[in-house]
Amino acid sequence: MPPDLGQTFAALGDPTRMAILSRLAAQGDLTVQEIAQPFAMSLPAVSQHLKVLERAGLIARGRDGQKRPCSLRPERLAEATRWLNHTREAWEARFDRLEQFLATTETKDDDHDR
């Protein structure tokens, strides 16, 4: 796994950060104050979560006059999804080979018992 994807998965491992990403996906760009509204935490605490998401490449922060809107970076989620799919396919192939091996072993054992 590329090291930057490790940061992505670490950032995704927190429920608050996942909720922030979900809101950005559903509502589009939001300011820190708008992001903080549903959470029972201080603005600095929300800002810390946003910094983690930004370092992981999951969000971008822009400038719009006095506002600093945050936006989702779906391409980073797509990278994580590609890695997960590749890993899932590799494990499925391993399980298929194991299943075939067990089926042939079982058949040999059945023949041997006769």
N, C-alpha and C positions, 0 to 999 in steps of 0.2 A: 504494500500500500504506500503510495507517495506520502511523504511527511506532511504536506499541506492538507491531505485528506484526513490525517489524524487529528489535526486542529478542527476540521469541519465536524467530524464525528464527536469530538469532545464538546464542541459548542452545541451540537444537537442533543447531547445527553442531558441537558438541563430542561425541566418542564417549563420554566419561565421563558427561556429563550425560544423553545418550541412554540409557545403561545404567542410570543412576539412575531415570529416568522409567519404563523398562521394568520395573524391580524394583517400583516403587511401583504400577504398573498391575497387575502379577501378584500381589503380596503384600499390597497395601493399605498402611495407615499404618505407617511405620517410623521409629525414632529415628535420630539421626545415627550413633550407634555401630553400629546394625544396617545402615545404608546403607553405612558405611565398610568393613565386614567383608571383602567380596571384592576390595577395591581395595588395591593396594600403594602407598598414600599416607597421609600424616598426617591426623589429624582436622581440623586447620585447613585443609588443602587441600580436603578433602571439604566442609567448611563454606563455603569460597569458592564451590565449584560450586553448593551449595544456595542461596547468596545470589543468584547469577546467575539460577537457576531461579525463585526467589521474586520477584525484580525483574521478570522476564519474565511473571509471573503463571501459571507452569506448575505451581507447587506452593504450598501454604499450610503454615505452621508453626503448630501449636497449642500448648496447654499442658494437660498431664495430670499434675498434681502436680509432681514433679521432672523429668518427661520433657517433651520438646518434639517430639512426633511430627510427621513431614512427611507430607503427603497430596497426591496428584495432583489437579490442577484440570482435569478433562477439557474444560470449556467453553472454555478457552484453546486447547487442541488442536483443538477443533471450529471455532473462528474461523480458525485457520491452514488447516485442511482446506477450509473454505468458500472462502477466498481462493485456495488452490491449484486447486480445482475450477473456480472462475470463470476463472482465468488459463488453465487447460488448455482449457476450452471456447472461450475467445476465440482461442487459437492454433489449435485444431482448425478453427474457422470460417475463419481466415485460410488455412490449408493447403487447405481445401476450395475456397475461391475461387481460390487459385493453381492448383490442379489443374484446375478448370474453365477458367481462362484458358489454361493450357498446352494443354489438349485442343482448345479452339477455335483456338488459334494453330497447332497441329499440323495440324488439318484444313484451315485456310486455306493452309498451306504445301504440303500434299499436293495441293490443288486447283490451286495456282499452278504446281507442277512439271509438271502435265500438259499 
